[in-house]
């Protein structure tokens, strides 16, 4: 099966029913996408397919409908994405395990809503769990990234 991930076309010799998560991690060695729960409840495995945030543990490789972007492909080689910049500025990560999924979900949110309220953020981000409880910093970073993106 052919799949485009982070702008590169890959051929994978895996069954079509392989979860995208495992195709990325085991088939391609892309480890920024994390296994959290396996039932789409924690958000650690969030990636984009054609710009839409999805839980890669629940999408079969054969059911992908477009280009896949992981945290590794989010920014260009010369500059971090504004959401990544804001994450660093607000020192969001503690253990960091959930952060790639959090960032990918936040990017999707801002692509749909360039000026989210706290309530908007809380609603969209509620499916991404952070065991360290960095939710106030996540919210602040999203507001900062939104501002940066509007100014650009």
N, CA, C and O atoms as a GROMACS GRO file, in nm:
protein
  608
    1UNK      N    1   0.084  -0.118   0.000
    1UNK     CA    2   0.000   0.000   0.000
    1UNK      C    3   0.088   0.124   0.000
    1UNK      O    4   0.190   0.128   0.069
    2UNK      N    5   0.050   0.223  -0.078
    2UNK     CA    6   0.121   0.351  -0.081
    2UNK      C    7   0.048   0.451   0.009
    2UNK      O    8  -0.074   0.457   0.011
    3UNK      N    9   0.127   0.528   0.083
    3UNK     CA   10   0.072   0.630   0.172
    3UNK      C   11   0.171   0.746   0.177
    3UNK      O   12   0.292   0.726   0.183
    4UNK      N   13   0.118   0.867   0.174
    4UNK     CA   14   0.202   0.986   0.186
    4UNK      C   15   0.198   1.033   0.330
    4UNK      O   16   0.092   1.063   0.385
    5UNK      N   17   0.316   1.038   0.392
    5UNK     CA   18   0.329   1.081   0.530
    5UNK      C   19   0.433   1.192   0.535
    5UNK      O   20   0.546   1.176   0.490
    6UNK      N   21   0.393   1.305   0.590
    6UNK     CA   22   0.481   1.421   0.603
    6UNK      C   23   0.544   1.459   0.469
    6UNK      O   24   0.661   1.497   0.462
    7UNK      N   25   0.464   1.448   0.364
    7UNK     CA   26   0.508   1.489   0.231
    7UNK      C   27   0.590   1.388   0.154
    7UNK      O   28   0.632   1.416   0.042
    8UNK      N   29   0.613   1.271   0.211
    8UNK     CA   30   0.693   1.168   0.145
    8UNK      C   31   0.606   1.045   0.117
    8UNK      O   32   0.536   0.997   0.206
    9UNK      N   33   0.612   0.997  -0.006
    9UNK     CA   34   0.537   0.877  -0.043
    9UNK      C   35   0.611   0.754   0.006
    9UNK      O   36   0.731   0.739  -0.018
   10UNK      N   37   0.539   0.666   0.074
   10UNK     CA   38   0.596   0.542   0.127
   10UNK      C   39   0.514   0.424   0.075
   10UNK      O   40   0.393   0.434   0.058
   11UNK      N   41   0.582   0.314   0.050
   11UNK     CA   42   0.514   0.187   0.019
   11UNK      C   43   0.528   0.097   0.139
   11UNK      O   44   0.639   0.070   0.186
   12UNK      N   45   0.415   0.049   0.189
   12UNK     CA   46   0.414  -0.037   0.307
   12UNK      C   47   0.358  -0.173   0.270
   12UNK      O   48   0.257  -0.183   0.201
   13UNK      N   49   0.425  -0.276   0.317
   13UNK     CA   50   0.376  -0.412   0.298
   13UNK      C   51   0.311  -0.457   0.429
   13UNK      O   52   0.364  -0.541   0.502
   14UNK      N   53   0.195  -0.399   0.456
   14UNK     CA   54   0.118  -0.428   0.577
   14UNK      C   55  -0.027  -0.454   0.539
   14UNK      O   56  -0.074  -0.402   0.438
   15UNK      N   57  -0.097  -0.533   0.618
   15UNK     CA   58  -0.239  -0.555   0.589
   15UNK      C   59  -0.317  -0.423   0.596
   15UNK      O   60  -0.284  -0.334   0.675
   16UNK      N   61  -0.420  -0.412   0.513
   16UNK     CA   62  -0.503  -0.291   0.510
   16UNK      C   63  -0.569  -0.260   0.643
   16UNK      O   64  -0.600  -0.144   0.672
   17UNK      N   65  -0.591  -0.363   0.726
   17UNK     CA   66  -0.658  -0.340   0.854
   17UNK      C   67  -0.562  -0.304   0.968
   17UNK      O   68  -0.603  -0.292   1.083
   18UNK      N   69  -0.435  -0.287   0.936
   18UNK     CA   70  -0.337  -0.243   1.036
   18UNK      C   71  -0.374  -0.102   1.082
   18UNK      O   72  -0.393  -0.014   0.998
   19UNK      N   73  -0.385  -0.078   1.212
   19UNK     CA   74  -0.410   0.059   1.257
   19UNK      C   75  -0.301   0.154   1.207
   19UNK      O   76  -0.182   0.120   1.209
   20UNK      N   77  -0.342   0.270   1.163
   20UNK     CA   78  -0.248   0.370   1.113
   20UNK      C   79  -0.138   0.397   1.216
   20UNK      O   80  -0.022   0.416   1.179
   21UNK      N   81  -0.173   0.399   1.343
   21UNK     CA   82  -0.074   0.419   1.450
   21UNK      C   83   0.043   0.323   1.436
   21UNK      O   84   0.159   0.365   1.442
   22UNK      N   85   0.014   0.196   1.418
   22UNK     CA   86   0.121   0.096   1.410
   22UNK      C   87   0.193   0.101   1.276
   22UNK      O   88   0.312   0.072   1.269
   23UNK      N   89   0.122   0.138   1.170
   23UNK     CA   90   0.189   0.155   1.040
   23UNK      C   91   0.292   0.267   1.050
   23UNK      O   92   0.403   0.256   0.997
   24UNK      N   93   0.255   0.376   1.120
   24UNK     CA   94   0.348   0.488   1.136
   24UNK      C   95   0.465   0.450   1.226
   24UNK      O   96   0.581   0.470   1.189
   25UNK      N   97   0.435   0.395   1.342
   25UNK     CA   98   0.540   0.366   1.441
   25UNK      C   99   0.627   0.248   1.399
   25UNK      O  100   0.750   0.260   1.394
   26UNK      N  101   0.564   0.135   1.369
   26UNK     CA  102   0.641   0.014   1.340
   26UNK      C  103   0.680   0.002   1.194
   26UNK      O  104   0.790  -0.044   1.162
   27UNK      N  105   0.590   0.044   1.104
   27UNK     CA  106   0.620   0.032   0.962
   27UNK      C  107   0.714   0.138   0.910
   27UNK      O  108   0.797   0.110   0.823
   28UNK      N  109   0.702   0.260   0.964
   28UNK     CA  110   0.783   0.371   0.913
   28UNK      C  111   0.881   0.428   1.015
   28UNK      O  112   0.964   0.512   0.980
   29UNK      N  113   0.873   0.385   1.140
   29UNK     CA  114   0.965   0.435   1.242
   29UNK      C  115   0.938   0.578   1.284
   29UNK      O  116   1.028   0.647   1.332
   30UNK      N  117   0.815   0.625   1.264
   30UNK     CA  118   0.777   0.761   1.303
   30UNK      C  119   0.720   0.753   1.444
   30UNK      O  120   0.605   0.713   1.463
   31UNK      N  121   0.799   0.791   1.542
   31UNK     CA  122   0.762   0.765   1.681
   31UNK      C  123   0.705   0.885   1.755
   31UNK      O  124   0.679   0.876   1.875
   32UNK      N  125   0.686   0.997   1.688
   32UNK     CA  126   0.623   1.111   1.754
   32UNK      C  127   0.477   1.085   1.786
   32UNK      O  128   0.423   1.142   1.881
   33UNK      N  129   0.414   1.000   1.708
   33UNK     CA  130   0.277   0.959   1.736
   33UNK      C  131   0.284   0.850   1.844
   33UNK      O  132   0.356   0.752   1.829
   34UNK      N  133   0.209   0.869   1.950
   34UNK     CA  134   0.220   0.782   2.067
   34UNK      C  135   0.099   0.691   2.083
   34UNK      O  136  -0.013   0.727   2.046
   35UNK      N  137   0.124   0.573   2.138
   35UNK     CA  138   0.016   0.484   2.180
   35UNK      C  139  -0.021   0.522   2.322
   35UNK      O  140   0.064   0.526   2.411
   36UNK      N  141  -0.149   0.550   2.343
   36UNK     CA  142  -0.195   0.584   2.476
   36UNK      C  143  -0.293   0.482   2.529
   36UNK      O  144  -0.267   0.416   2.630
   37UNK      N  145  -0.407   0.469   2.461
   37UNK     CA  146  -0.512   0.381   2.511
   37UNK      C  147  -0.558   0.277   2.409
   37UNK      O  148  -0.607   0.171   2.447
   38UNK      N  149  -0.544   0.307   2.282
   38UNK     CA  150  -0.588   0.216   2.178
   38UNK      C  151  -0.736   0.219   2.148
   38UNK      O  152  -0.783   0.144   2.063
   39UNK      N  153  -0.812   0.306   2.216
   39UNK     CA  154  -0.957   0.313   2.194
   39UNK      C  155  -1.004   0.456   2.166
   39UNK      O  156  -1.121   0.487   2.186
   40UNK      N  157  -0.915   0.541   2.120
   40UNK     CA  158  -0.947   0.680   2.080
   40UNK      C  159  -1.001   0.766   2.193
   40UNK      O  160  -1.078   0.859   2.168
   41UNK      N  161  -0.961   0.737   2.316
   41UNK     CA  162  -1.011   0.814   2.429
   41UNK      C  163  -0.910   0.911   2.488
   41UNK      O  164  -0.948   0.999   2.567
   42UNK      N  165  -0.783   0.899   2.453
   42UNK     CA  166  -0.682   0.983   2.519
   42UNK      C  167  -0.619   1.088   2.427
   42UNK      O  168  -0.572   1.191   2.476
   43UNK      N  169  -0.618   1.065   2.297
   43UNK     CA  170  -0.566   1.163   2.202
   43UNK      C  171  -0.416   1.160   2.180
   43UNK      O  172  -0.365   1.239   2.100
   44UNK      N  173  -0.343   1.072   2.247
   44UNK     CA  174  -0.197   1.068   2.232
   44UNK      C  175  -0.155   1.033   2.089
   44UNK      O  176  -0.046   1.069   2.046
   45UNK      N  177  -0.241   0.963   2.016
   45UNK     CA  178  -0.207   0.917   1.882
   45UNK      C  179  -0.259   1.010   1.772
   45UNK      O  180  -0.262   0.971   1.655
   46UNK      N  181  -0.299   1.131   1.807
   46UNK     CA  182  -0.359   1.223   1.710
   46UNK      C  183  -0.261   1.262   1.600
   46UNK      O  184  -0.149   1.304   1.627
   47UNK      N  185  -0.307   1.247   1.477
   47UNK     CA  186  -0.234   1.291   1.358
   47UNK      C  187  -0.336   1.364   1.271
   47UNK      O  188  -0.454   1.371   1.305
   48UNK      N  189  -0.291   1.418   1.160
   48UNK     CA  190  -0.382   1.480   1.064
   48UNK      C  191  -0.389   1.393   0.939
   48UNK      O  192  -0.288   1.343   0.891
   49UNK      N  193  -0.508   1.377   0.886
   49UNK     CA  194  -0.528   1.322   0.753
   49UNK      C  195  -0.598   1.432   0.674
   49UNK      O  196  -0.709   1.473   0.706
   50UNK      N  197  -0.530   1.478   0.570
   50UNK     CA  198  -0.579   1.593   0.491
   50UNK      C  199  -0.614   1.711   0.582
   50UNK      O  200  -0.714   1.779   0.560
   51UNK      N  201  -0.532   1.735   0.683
   51UNK     CA  202  -0.549   1.850   0.770
   51UNK      C  203  -0.648   1.832   0.884
   51UNK      O  204  -0.663   1.922   0.966
   52UNK      N  205  -0.714   1.719   0.891
   52UNK     CA  206  -0.814   1.693   0.995
   52UNK      C  207  -0.754   1.606   1.103
   52UNK      O  208  -0.691   1.504   1.074
   53UNK      N  209  -0.772   1.646   1.229
   53UNK     CA  210  -0.721   1.567   1.341
   53UNK      C  211  -0.800   1.438   1.354
   53UNK      O  212  -0.923   1.439   1.356
   54UNK      N  213  -0.727   1.326   1.362
   54UNK     CA  214  -0.789   1.194   1.380
   54UNK      C  215  -0.706   1.114   1.479
   54UNK      O  216  -0.588   1.140   1.499
   55UNK      N  217  -0.770   1.016   1.539
   55UNK     CA  218  -0.701   0.925   1.630
   55UNK      C  219  -0.648   0.809   1.546
   55UNK      O  220  -0.726   0.728   1.496
   56UNK      N  221  -0.518   0.802   1.531
   56UNK     CA  222  -0.458   0.704   1.441
   56UNK      C  223  -0.473   0.560   1.489
   56UNK      O  224  -0.454   0.467   1.412
   57UNK      N  225  -0.507   0.541   1.617
   57UNK     CA  226  -0.529   0.405   1.666
   57UNK      C  227  -0.658   0.346   1.613
   57UNK      O  228  -0.677   0.224   1.618
   58UNK      N  229  -0.748   0.430   1.562
   58UNK     CA  230  -0.879   0.384   1.518
   58UNK      C  231  -0.900   0.393   1.367
   58UNK      O  232  -1.009   0.361   1.318
   59UNK      N  233  -0.799   0.436   1.294
   59UNK     CA  234  -0.808   0.444   1.147
   59UNK      C  235  -0.722   0.332   1.090
   59UNK      O  236  -0.602   0.325   1.116
   60UNK      N  237  -0.784   0.246   1.011
   60UNK     CA  238  -0.708   0.140   0.946
   60UNK      C  239  -0.626   0.198   0.832
   60UNK      O  240  -0.669   0.293   0.766
   61UNK      N  241  -0.510   0.142   0.811
   61UNK     CA  242  -0.422   0.189   0.704
   61UNK      C  243  -0.496   0.196   0.571
   61UNK      O  244  -0.480   0.293   0.497
   62UNK      N  245  -0.576   0.098   0.540
   62UNK     CA  246  -0.650   0.095   0.415
   62UNK      C  247  -0.763   0.196   0.407
   62UNK      O  248  -0.818   0.219   0.300
   63UNK      N  249  -0.798   0.257   0.520
   63UNK     CA  250  -0.907   0.355   0.522
   63UNK      C  251  -0.857   0.500   0.521
   63UNK      O  252  -0.938   0.592   0.527
   64UNK      N  253  -0.726   0.521   0.513
   64UNK     CA  254  -0.677   0.659   0.507
   64UNK      C  255  -0.725   0.722   0.378
   64UNK      O  256  -0.724   0.657   0.273
   65UNK      N  257  -0.767   0.845   0.384
   65UNK     CA  258  -0.831   0.910   0.269
   65UNK      C  259  -0.747   1.024   0.212
   65UNK      O  260  -0.792   1.094   0.121
   66UNK      N  261  -0.626   1.042   0.264
   66UNK     CA  262  -0.542   1.150   0.212
   66UNK      C  263  -0.406   1.147   0.276
   66UNK      O  264  -0.367   1.049   0.340
   67UNK      N  265  -0.335   1.258   0.259
   67UNK     CA  266  -0.200   1.270   0.314
   67UNK      C  267  -0.204   1.275   0.466
   67UNK      O  268  -0.291   1.339   0.526
   68UNK      N  269  -0.108   1.207   0.528
   68UNK     CA  270  -0.098   1.201   0.673
   68UNK      C  271   0.014   1.296   0.719
   68UNK      O  272   0.123   1.298   0.661
   69UNK      N  273  -0.014   1.372   0.823
   69UNK     CA  274   0.088   1.457   0.885
   69UNK      C  275   0.099   1.420   1.031
   69UNK      O  276  -0.002   1.411   1.102
   70UNK      N  277   0.221   1.397   1.075
   70UNK     CA  278   0.249   1.371   1.216
   70UNK      C  279   0.321   1.493   1.273
   70UNK      O  280   0.348   1.588   1.201
   71UNK      N  281   0.350   1.489   1.401
   71UNK     CA  282   0.421   1.600   1.465
   71UNK      C  283   0.555   1.627   1.395
   71UNK      O  284   0.601   1.741   1.390
   72UNK      N  285   0.616   1.522   1.341
   72UNK     CA  286   0.745   1.538   1.273
   72UNK      C  287   0.732   1.620   1.146
   72UNK      O  288   0.829   1.683   1.102
   73UNK      N  289   0.615   1.621   1.085
   73UNK     CA  290   0.596   1.694   0.960
   73UNK      C  291   0.519   1.823   0.975
   73UNK      O  292   0.485   1.887   0.876
   74UNK      N  293   0.491   1.863   1.098
   74UNK     CA  294   0.409   1.982   1.122
   74UNK      C  295   0.479   2.111   1.083
   74UNK      O  296   0.416   2.200   1.026
   75UNK      N  297   0.605   2.123   1.114
   75UNK     CA  298   0.677   2.247   1.087
   75UNK      C  299   0.769   2.230   0.967
   75UNK      O  300   0.801   2.118   0.926
   76UNK      N  301   0.810   2.343   0.912
   76UNK     CA  302   0.908   2.333   0.804
   76UNK      C  303   1.047   2.325   0.867
   76UNK      O  304   1.061   2.354   0.986
   77UNK      N  305   1.148   2.287   0.791
   77UNK     CA  306   1.281   2.265   0.850
   77UNK      C  307   1.344   2.389   0.914
   77UNK      O  308   1.435   2.377   0.997
   78UNK      N  309   1.297   2.507   0.876
   78UNK     CA  310   1.360   2.630   0.925
   78UNK      C  311   1.286   2.700   1.038
   78UNK      O  312   1.340   2.793   1.098
   79UNK      N  313   1.164   2.658   1.068
   79UNK     CA  314   1.087   2.726   1.173
   79UNK      C  315   0.981   2.634   1.229
   79UNK      O  316   0.916   2.559   1.156
   80UNK      N  317   0.965   2.640   1.359
   80UNK     CA  318   0.860   2.563   1.424
   80UNK      C  319   0.723   2.624   1.390
   80UNK      O  320   0.712   2.744   1.363
   81UNK      N  321   0.621   2.541   1.392
   81UNK     CA  322   0.484   2.587   1.375
   81UNK      C  323   0.452   2.681   1.492
   81UNK      O  324   0.504   2.662   1.602
   82UNK      N  325   0.367   2.783   1.471
   82UNK     CA  326   0.332   2.873   1.582
   82UNK      C  327   0.280   2.801   1.706
   82UNK      O  328   0.307   2.845   1.818
   83UNK      N  329   0.207   2.691   1.690
   83UNK     CA  330   0.160   2.618   1.807
   83UNK      C  331   0.278   2.559   1.883
   83UNK      O  332   0.281   2.562   2.006
   84UNK      N  333   0.376   2.505   1.812
   84UNK     CA  334   0.496   2.452   1.878
   84UNK      C  335   0.572   2.563   1.948
   84UNK      O  336   0.622   2.544   2.059
   85UNK      N  337   0.582   2.679   1.885
   85UNK     CA  338   0.650   2.793   1.946
   85UNK      C  339   0.580   2.835   2.076
   85UNK      O  340   0.645   2.861   2.177
   86UNK      N  341   0.446   2.840   2.071
   86UNK     CA  342   0.369   2.879   2.189
   86UNK      C  343   0.382   2.775   2.300
   86UNK      O  344   0.387   2.810   2.418
   87UNK      N  345   0.388   2.647   2.262
   87UNK     CA  346   0.404   2.539   2.361
   87UNK      C  347   0.534   2.559   2.438
   87UNK      O  348   0.539   2.543   2.560
   88UNK      N  349   0.638   2.594   2.365
   88UNK     CA  350   0.769   2.616   2.429
   88UNK      C  351   0.764   2.741   2.516
   88UNK      O  352   0.811   2.740   2.629
   89UNK      N  353   0.707   2.849   2.464
   89UNK     CA  354   0.701   2.975   2.539
   89UNK      C  355   0.625   2.959   2.670
   89UNK      O  356   0.661   3.021   2.770
   90UNK      N  357   0.521   2.877   2.670
   90UNK     CA  358   0.440   2.857   2.791
   90UNK      C  359   0.486   2.737   2.873
   90UNK      O  360   0.423   2.704   2.974
   91UNK      N  361   0.593   2.673   2.831
   91UNK     CA  362   0.647   2.557   2.901
   91UNK      C  363   0.536   2.457   2.934
   91UNK      O  364   0.520   2.414   3.048
   92UNK      N  365   0.460   2.421   2.830
   92UNK     CA  366   0.344   2.335   2.848
   92UNK      C  367   0.384   2.196   2.896
   92UNK      O  368   0.327   2.145   2.992
   93UNK      N  369   0.480   2.136   2.831
   93UNK     CA  370   0.510   1.995   2.858
   93UNK      C  371   0.570   1.973   2.996
   93UNK      O  372   0.657   2.048   3.039
   94UNK      N  373   0.524   1.869   3.062
   94UNK     CA  374   0.590   1.819   3.181
   94UNK      C  375   0.652   1.686   3.142
   94UNK      O  376   0.769   1.681   3.104
   95UNK      N  377   0.576   1.578   3.149
   95UNK     CA  378   0.634   1.451   3.106
   95UNK      C  379   0.645   1.448   2.953
   95UNK      O  380   0.736   1.385   2.899
   96UNK      N  381   0.553   1.514   2.884
   96UNK     CA  382   0.559   1.528   2.739
   96UNK      C  383   0.492   1.419   2.659
   96UNK      O  384   0.481   1.432   2.537
   97UNK      N  385   0.447   1.313   2.722
   97UNK     CA  386   0.396   1.199   2.647
   97UNK      C  387   0.276   1.236   2.559
   97UNK      O  388   0.267   1.189   2.446
   98UNK      N  389   0.187   1.317   2.609
   98UNK     CA  390   0.066   1.350   2.534
   98UNK      C  391   0.084   1.467   2.439
   98UNK      O  392  -0.006   1.497   2.360
   99UNK      N  393   0.197   1.533   2.446
   99UNK     CA  394   0.208   1.662   2.381
   99UNK      C  395   0.200   1.661   2.230
   99UNK      O  396   0.146   1.756   2.173
  100UNK      N  397   0.249   1.558   2.162
  100UNK     CA  398   0.236   1.558   2.016
  100UNK      C  399   0.089   1.552   1.977
  100UNK      O  400   0.047   1.621   1.884
  101UNK      N  401   0.011   1.471   2.047
  101UNK     CA  402  -0.132   1.466   2.019
  101UNK      C  403  -0.203   1.596   2.054
  101UNK      O  404  -0.292   1.640   1.982
  102UNK      N  405  -0.164   1.656   2.165
  102UNK     CA  406  -0.221   1.786   2.205
  102UNK      C  407  -0.194   1.891   2.098
  102UNK      O  408  -0.283   1.966   2.059
  103UNK      N  409  -0.070   1.896   2.053
  103UNK     CA  410  -0.032   1.996   1.952
  103UNK      C  411  -0.107   1.973   1.822
  103UNK      O  412  -0.157   2.069   1.762
  104UNK      N  413  -0.117   1.849   1.778
  104UNK     CA  414  -0.186   1.821   1.653
  104UNK      C  415  -0.335   1.858   1.664
  104UNK      O  416  -0.393   1.908   1.568
  105UNK      N  417  -0.396   1.832   1.778
  105UNK     CA  418  -0.536   1.871   1.798
  105UNK      C  419  -0.550   2.022   1.801
  105UNK      O  420  -0.645   2.077   1.744
  106UNK      N  421  -0.457   2.092   1.866
  106UNK     CA  422  -0.461   2.238   1.873
  106UNK      C  423  -0.446   2.301   1.735
  106UNK      O  424  -0.513   2.399   1.704
  107UNK      N  425  -0.359   2.246   1.651
  107UNK     CA  426  -0.342   2.296   1.515
  107UNK      C  427  -0.473   2.282   1.438
  107UNK      O  428  -0.513   2.373   1.366
  108UNK      N  429  -0.539   2.168   1.451
  108UNK     CA  430  -0.667   2.148   1.385
  108UNK      C  431  -0.769   2.249   1.435
  108UNK      O  432  -0.841   2.310   1.355
  109UNK      N  433  -0.777   2.268   1.565
  109UNK     CA  434  -0.868   2.367   1.623
  109UNK      C  435  -0.846   2.504   1.560
  109UNK      O  436  -0.941   2.569   1.516
  110UNK      N  437  -0.721   2.548   1.554
  110UNK     CA  438  -0.692   2.682   1.503
  110UNK      C  439  -0.714   2.693   1.352
  110UNK      O  440  -0.736   2.803   1.301
  111UNK      N  441  -0.708   2.582   1.282
  111UNK     CA  442  -0.738   2.587   1.138
  111UNK      C  443  -0.887   2.609   1.115
  111UNK      O  444  -0.926   2.665   1.012
  112UNK      N  445  -0.968   2.567   1.210
  112UNK     CA  446  -1.113   2.583   1.199
  112UNK      C  447  -1.165   2.707   1.271
  112UNK      O  448  -1.268   2.763   1.233
  113UNK      N  449  -1.094   2.749   1.374
  113UNK     CA  450  -1.137   2.861   1.457
  113UNK      C  451  -1.014   2.944   1.495
  113UNK      O  452  -0.947   2.912   1.592
  114UNK      N  453  -0.985   3.050   1.420
  114UNK     CA  454  -0.863   3.126   1.445
  114UNK      C  455  -0.865   3.212   1.571
  114UNK      O  456  -0.762   3.267   1.610
  115UNK      N  457  -0.980   3.224   1.635
  115UNK     CA  458  -0.988   3.304   1.758
  115UNK      C  459  -1.076   3.231   1.860
  115UNK      O  460  -1.185   3.280   1.893
  116UNK      N  461  -1.031   3.116   1.909
  116UNK     CA  462  -1.117   3.039   2.000
  116UNK      C  463  -1.126   3.102   2.139
  116UNK      O  464  -1.032   3.164   2.188
  117UNK      N  465  -1.242   3.083   2.200
  117UNK     CA  466  -1.261   3.123   2.339
  117UNK      C  467  -1.207   3.012   2.429
  117UNK      O  468  -1.172   2.904   2.381
  118UNK      N  469  -1.201   3.038   2.558
  118UNK     CA  470  -1.162   2.933   2.653
  118UNK      C  471  -1.257   2.814   2.640
  118UNK      O  472  -1.213   2.698   2.644
  119UNK      N  473  -1.385   2.841   2.625
  119UNK     CA  474  -1.483   2.734   2.612
  119UNK      C  475  -1.461   2.651   2.486
  119UNK      O  476  -1.471   2.529   2.488
  120UNK      N  477  -1.429   2.720   2.375
  120UNK     CA  478  -1.400   2.650   2.249
  120UNK      C  479  -1.281   2.557   2.268
  120UNK      O  480  -1.284   2.440   2.227
  121UNK      N  481  -1.178   2.609   2.330
  121UNK     CA  482  -1.056   2.531   2.353
  121UNK      C  483  -1.087   2.411   2.441
  121UNK      O  484  -1.049   2.298   2.410
  122UNK      N  485  -1.154   2.436   2.551
  122UNK     CA  486  -1.186   2.327   2.643
  122UNK      C  487  -1.269   2.218   2.575
  122UNK      O  488  -1.246   2.100   2.598
  123UNK      N  489  -1.364   2.258   2.492
  123UNK     CA  490  -1.449   2.160   2.424
  123UNK      C  491  -1.368   2.075   2.326
  123UNK      O  492  -1.376   1.953   2.328
  124UNK      N  493  -1.290   2.141   2.241
  124UNK     CA  494  -1.216   2.067   2.138
  124UNK      C  495  -1.103   1.985   2.198
  124UNK      O  496  -1.076   1.874   2.152
  125UNK      N  497  -1.038   2.037   2.298
  125UNK     CA  498  -0.922   1.970   2.357
  125UNK      C  499  -0.961   1.867   2.463
  125UNK      O  500  -0.874   1.797   2.515
  126UNK      N  501  -1.088   1.857   2.496
  126UNK     CA  502  -1.129   1.766   2.604
  126UNK      C  503  -1.100   1.620   2.573
  126UNK      O  504  -1.092   1.538   2.666
  127UNK      N  505  -1.086   1.584   2.448
  127UNK     CA  506  -1.055   1.446   2.412
  127UNK      C  507  -0.908   1.412   2.418
  127UNK      O  508  -0.869   1.298   2.391
  128UNK      N  509  -0.826   1.510   2.453
  128UNK     CA  510  -0.681   1.488   2.467
  128UNK      C  511  -0.648   1.497   2.615
  128UNK      O  512  -0.656   1.604   2.676
  129UNK      N  513  -0.610   1.384   2.671
  129UNK     CA  514  -0.583   1.378   2.815
  129UNK      C  515  -0.438   1.408   2.846
  129UNK      O  516  -0.346   1.367   2.774
  130UNK      N  517  -0.418   1.480   2.956
  130UNK     CA  518  -0.285   1.511   3.006
  130UNK      C  519  -0.280   1.468   3.152
  130UNK      O  520  -0.343   1.530   3.238
  131UNK      N  521  -0.208   1.364   3.178
  131UNK     CA  522  -0.200   1.313   3.317
  131UNK      C  523  -0.127   1.410   3.410
  131UNK      O  524  -0.144   1.403   3.532
  132UNK      N  525  -0.048   1.497   3.354
  132UNK     CA  526   0.025   1.595   3.436
  132UNK      C  527  -0.060   1.717   3.469
  132UNK      O  528  -0.023   1.797   3.555
  133UNK      N  529  -0.174   1.732   3.401
  133UNK     CA  530  -0.266   1.842   3.432
  133UNK      C  531  -0.220   1.978   3.383
  133UNK      O  532  -0.242   2.078   3.451
  134UNK      N  533  -0.159   1.984   3.267
  134UNK     CA  534  -0.110   2.113   3.216
  134UNK      C  535  -0.216   2.189   3.137
  134UNK      O  536  -0.183   2.274   3.054
  135UNK      N  537  -0.342   2.162   3.161
  135UNK     CA  538  -0.450   2.223   3.085
  135UNK      C  539  -0.448   2.376   3.084
  135UNK      O  540  -0.471   2.434   2.978
  136UNK      N  541  -0.422   2.444   3.196
  136UNK     CA  542  -0.416   2.591   3.190
  136UNK      C  543  -0.305   2.641   3.096
  136UNK      O  544  -0.322   2.741   3.026
  137UNK      N  545  -0.191   2.573   3.096
  137UNK     CA  546  -0.083   2.614   3.006
  137UNK      C  547  -0.117   2.580   2.861
  137UNK      O  548  -0.081   2.655   2.770
  138UNK      N  549  -0.186   2.469   2.839
  138UNK     CA  550  -0.230   2.434   2.704
  138UNK      C  551  -0.323   2.543   2.651
  138UNK      O  552  -0.306   2.590   2.538
  139UNK      N  553  -0.420   2.583   2.731
  139UNK     CA  554  -0.513   2.689   2.690
  139UNK      C  555  -0.439   2.818   2.660
  139UNK      O  556  -0.465   2.882   2.558
  140UNK      N  557  -0.348   2.857   2.747
  140UNK     CA  558  -0.271   2.981   2.724
  140UNK      C  559  -0.188   2.972   2.597
  140UNK      O  560  -0.178   3.069   2.522
  141UNK      N  561  -0.128   2.857   2.573
  141UNK     CA  562  -0.046   2.840   2.453
  141UNK      C  563  -0.132   2.848   2.327
  141UNK      O  564  -0.089   2.904   2.226
  142UNK      N  565  -0.251   2.793   2.332
  142UNK     CA  566  -0.339   2.800   2.216
  142UNK      C  567  -0.379   2.945   2.188
  142UNK      O  568  -0.382   2.986   2.072
  143UNK      N  569  -0.409   3.021   2.291
  143UNK     CA  570  -0.441   3.163   2.271
  143UNK      C  571  -0.321   3.237   2.210
  143UNK      O  572  -0.337   3.319   2.120
  144UNK      N  573  -0.202   3.208   2.260
  144UNK     CA  574  -0.081   3.273   2.206
  144UNK      C  575  -0.059   3.234   2.060
  144UNK      O  576  -0.028   3.320   1.977
  145UNK      N  577  -0.073   3.106   2.030
  145UNK     CA  578  -0.055   3.061   1.891
  145UNK      C  579  -0.160   3.124   1.800
  145UNK      O  580  -0.128   3.164   1.688
  146UNK      N  581  -0.283   3.134   1.847
  146UNK     CA  582  -0.389   3.197   1.767
  146UNK      C  583  -0.352   3.340   1.734
  146UNK      O  584  -0.369   3.385   1.620
  147UNK      N  585  -0.302   3.410   1.832
  147UNK     CA  586  -0.260   3.549   1.810
  147UNK      C  587  -0.144   3.556   1.711
  147UNK      O  588  -0.145   3.640   1.620
  148UNK      N  589  -0.047   3.469   1.727
  148UNK     CA  590   0.068   3.465   1.636
  148UNK      C  591   0.022   3.436   1.492
  148UNK      O  592   0.071   3.498   1.398
  149UNK      N  593  -0.070   3.344   1.477
  149UNK     CA  594  -0.117   3.306   1.345
  149UNK      C  595  -0.200   3.416   1.280
  149UNK      O  596  -0.194   3.434   1.158
  150UNK      N  597  -0.277   3.489   1.360
  150UNK     CA  598  -0.355   3.601   1.305
  150UNK      C  599  -0.265   3.715   1.260
  150UNK      O  600  -0.293   3.783   1.162
  151UNK      N  601  -0.155   3.734   1.333
  151UNK     CA  602  -0.061   3.843   1.299
  151UNK      C  603   0.024   3.811   1.178
  151UNK      O  604   0.075   3.902   1.112
  152UNK      N  605   0.041   3.683   1.148
  152UNK     CA  606   0.129   3.644   1.037
  152UNK      C  607   0.066   3.668   0.901
  152UNK      O  608   0.128   3.641   0.798
   0.00000   0.00000   0.00000
